[in-house]
Amino acid sequence: MFTGLVKDIGKVKSITPNKEGVELVVESKELISMIEIDDSVSINGACQTATKVTGNNFTVQTIHVSLEKTTLGSLKPGDSVNLELALRMSDRLGGHLVQGHVNDVASIVSIDSKGKNYNVKVKVNPSQMKYIVKEGSITIDGISLTVADTDFENSLFTVSIIPHTWENTILHNHKVGSKINIEVDILGKYVENLLFAQKRETGTKLNEQWLQEQGF
């Protein structure tokens, strides 16, 4: 579990294909002293497990499923990546609960600046829009952000990026057309599951009419 607060910008040192997928070696000068074998590390929002730690570098085994579902498969040596270590139970939850389970690879359709503040508009798969709400939480490349606006008809949402986040994450490297990892707020999925469970068990769909019948 993560918070979506990026703590370091790492650099991809090497990518070695193997039967399981690829072995990814990442340099992290800020976090490396805290990384041990078997630790979970968020790399651009995708939860990976450290299998080796040497000097300023740590290694992860990225399996085929992760390569297919995230942007990790398009990384190249020299690329910068957002890094965060797993949440300690004693930590402040400065962002929101982030699992590191990427739901969609989306694309940036526009970047508009207002001084040093940036509004970034993102195109997602239509199936993900039901989990995205205005002023709700969204994770982009492992960064916890607040949804500023939504356009459900066109499967678009907008986030407003403050200067600190823009400068201290890999967002400043992105351009229109860049692919990004998206994780929606897990709370929305829990609500959806409960609604479907209620329908399966009772045959009743939770809607406005049902709520009125129950006195709400």
Legacy VTK file of the C-alpha trace (Angstrom):
# vtk DataFile Version 3.0
C-alpha trace
ASCII
DATASET POLYDATA
POINTS 216 float
0.000 0.000 0.000
1.247 3.470 -0.937
0.140 7.092 -0.500
0.873 8.470 -3.967
3.502 10.902 -2.647
6.571 10.455 -4.848
9.783 10.441 -2.801
12.417 10.138 -5.512
12.910 10.294 -9.258
14.918 7.209 -10.172
16.690 6.315 -13.386
16.432 3.079 -15.357
19.943 1.623 -15.587
19.273 -1.583 -17.515
16.500 -3.795 -18.870
17.218 -7.487 -19.392
14.571 -9.703 -21.019
14.047 -13.171 -19.541
11.402 -15.917 -19.618
9.413 -14.253 -16.854
9.371 -10.807 -18.509
12.221 -8.375 -17.883
14.690 -7.729 -15.093
14.636 -4.007 -14.425
17.515 -2.246 -12.656
16.734 1.206 -11.260
19.011 3.767 -9.622
17.637 5.594 -6.572
19.987 7.886 -4.669
17.348 9.108 -2.195
15.613 5.843 -1.232
18.245 3.175 -1.781
19.363 3.141 1.878
15.812 2.147 2.873
15.243 -0.544 0.226
15.793 -4.168 1.161
15.197 -7.400 -0.748
11.467 -8.298 -0.818
10.412 -4.655 -0.244
7.568 -3.274 -2.344
8.489 -0.265 -4.479
6.093 1.773 -6.595
7.650 2.433 -10.017
5.487 4.888 -11.957
2.566 3.663 -9.872
3.136 -0.063 -10.439
3.950 -2.110 -7.330
7.150 -4.111 -7.833
9.259 -6.271 -5.500
12.964 -5.607 -4.971
14.933 -8.791 -5.693
18.461 -7.374 -5.432
20.114 -4.253 -3.992
23.604 -3.218 -5.120
25.167 0.195 -4.513
22.626 2.829 -5.572
20.662 0.323 -7.663
17.818 -2.058 -6.951
16.464 -4.780 -9.210
12.891 -5.929 -9.817
11.485 -8.780 -11.879
8.678 -7.307 -13.989
6.424 -10.108 -15.201
4.560 -10.242 -18.514
1.213 -9.177 -17.015
2.755 -5.979 -15.648
4.456 -5.280 -18.961
1.135 -5.624 -20.773
-1.021 -3.623 -18.321
1.329 -0.723 -17.547
3.845 1.572 -19.217
6.752 -0.363 -17.670
7.054 -2.299 -20.911
7.933 0.868 -22.820
10.728 1.995 -20.481
14.232 2.406 -21.871
17.621 2.703 -20.149
18.069 6.309 -19.054
14.348 6.954 -18.517
13.281 8.675 -15.306
10.680 7.023 -13.078
8.630 8.044 -10.036
9.514 6.048 -6.916
7.774 5.506 -3.580
8.299 2.934 -0.853
5.393 1.100 0.756
3.433 2.889 3.472
4.378 2.301 7.107
1.416 2.013 9.471
2.854 4.934 11.449
3.149 7.259 8.423
0.933 10.239 7.693
-1.481 9.477 4.855
-0.703 12.621 2.902
-2.175 11.431 -0.387
-4.748 8.638 -0.536
-4.699 4.830 -0.346
-2.838 3.622 -3.441
-2.432 -0.102 -4.101
0.090 0.057 -6.912
-2.288 -1.931 -9.125
-2.535 -0.089 -12.432
-6.058 -0.102 -13.894
-5.441 1.563 -17.237
-2.810 3.050 -19.522
-4.178 6.461 -20.465
-2.853 9.280 -22.647
-2.372 13.002 -22.121
-4.434 15.064 -24.568
-3.542 18.585 -23.418
-1.268 20.470 -21.031
-2.166 24.067 -20.222
-0.081 26.251 -17.927
-1.243 29.092 -15.713
2.022 30.488 -14.443
3.750 27.508 -12.835
0.479 25.644 -12.329
-0.432 23.065 -14.974
-3.810 21.672 -15.993
-3.399 18.240 -17.558
-6.279 16.619 -19.454
-6.228 12.833 -19.707
-8.071 10.371 -21.963
-8.950 7.028 -20.334
-10.798 3.884 -21.311
-14.558 4.589 -21.018
-14.883 1.666 -18.567
-12.790 3.590 -16.012
-14.809 6.814 -16.023
-17.423 5.495 -13.581
-14.727 5.425 -10.892
-13.525 8.990 -11.551
-15.391 11.844 -9.891
-14.768 15.569 -9.664
-12.731 16.420 -6.538
-12.053 12.704 -6.027
-8.647 11.034 -5.954
-6.758 9.589 -8.917
-3.241 8.184 -9.288
-1.120 9.103 -12.323
2.246 7.344 -12.607
2.120 6.752 -8.856
1.238 10.364 -7.995
-1.809 11.029 -5.821
-3.813 13.819 -7.485
-7.233 15.417 -7.187
-9.614 15.377 -10.147
-10.383 18.967 -11.097
-12.960 18.238 -13.794
-14.572 15.386 -15.737
-16.016 14.920 -19.220
-17.858 11.598 -19.123
-19.111 11.809 -22.699
-15.552 11.899 -24.060
-13.894 9.814 -21.298
-11.708 12.714 -20.169
-10.658 14.063 -16.815
-8.456 16.981 -15.783
-6.001 17.328 -12.910
-4.379 20.537 -11.707
-0.678 20.149 -10.900
0.971 22.467 -8.366
4.553 23.652 -9.078
6.126 21.396 -6.412
4.552 18.240 -7.881
5.388 19.286 -11.432
9.048 19.863 -10.590
9.594 16.860 -8.298
8.011 14.083 -10.362
8.373 12.890 -13.946
5.248 14.828 -14.952
7.448 17.611 -16.284
8.878 15.123 -18.817
5.478 14.304 -20.281
4.022 15.807 -23.439
0.732 15.631 -25.302
0.390 11.997 -26.376
2.466 10.593 -23.512
1.205 7.320 -22.058
0.642 7.221 -18.298
-0.352 4.649 -15.683
-3.732 5.223 -14.040
-5.034 3.758 -10.788
-8.555 4.712 -9.754
-9.628 5.087 -6.126
-10.249 1.584 -4.713
-13.162 2.926 -2.634
-15.228 3.312 -5.800
-14.634 -0.327 -6.716
-15.677 -1.489 -3.249
-18.936 0.474 -3.569
-19.548 -1.035 -7.004
-18.945 -4.553 -5.685
-21.323 -4.018 -2.763
-24.041 -2.791 -5.099
-23.709 -5.842 -7.341
-23.596 -8.138 -4.310
-26.811 -6.594 -3.017
-28.463 -7.187 -6.367
-27.263 -10.803 -6.537
-28.469 -11.601 -3.021
-31.840 -9.831 -3.057
-32.580 -9.383 -6.729
-33.027 -5.686 -6.007
-30.984 -3.030 -7.730
-29.941 -0.122 -5.549
-31.363 2.956 -7.253
-33.285 6.141 -6.445
-36.648 4.318 -6.363
-35.349 1.674 -3.928
-33.871 4.336 -1.667
-37.184 6.207 -1.574
-39.029 2.986 -0.718
-36.643 2.511 2.217
-37.385 5.987 3.495
-34.234 7.755 2.327
LINES 1 217
216 0 1 2 3 4 5 6 7 8 9 10 11 12 13 14 15 16 17 18 19 20 21 22 23 24 25 26 27 28 29 30 31 32 33 34 35 36 37 38 39 40 41 42 43 44 45 46 47 48 49 50 51 52 53 54 55 56 57 58 59 60 61 62 63 64 65 66 67 68 69 70 71 72 73 74 75 76 77 78 79 80 81 82 83 84 85 86 87 88 89 90 91 92 93 94 95 96 97 98 99 100 101 102 103 104 105 106 107 108 109 110 111 112 113 114 115 116 117 118 119 120 121 122 123 124 125 126 127 128 129 130 131 132 133 134 135 136 137 138 139 140 141 142 143 144 145 146 147 148 149 150 151 152 153 154 155 156 157 158 159 160 161 162 163 164 165 166 167 168 169 170 171 172 173 174 175 176 177 178 179 180 181 182 183 184 185 186 187 188 189 190 191 192 193 194 195 196 197 198 199 200 201 202 203 204 205 206 207 208 209 210 211 212 213 214 215
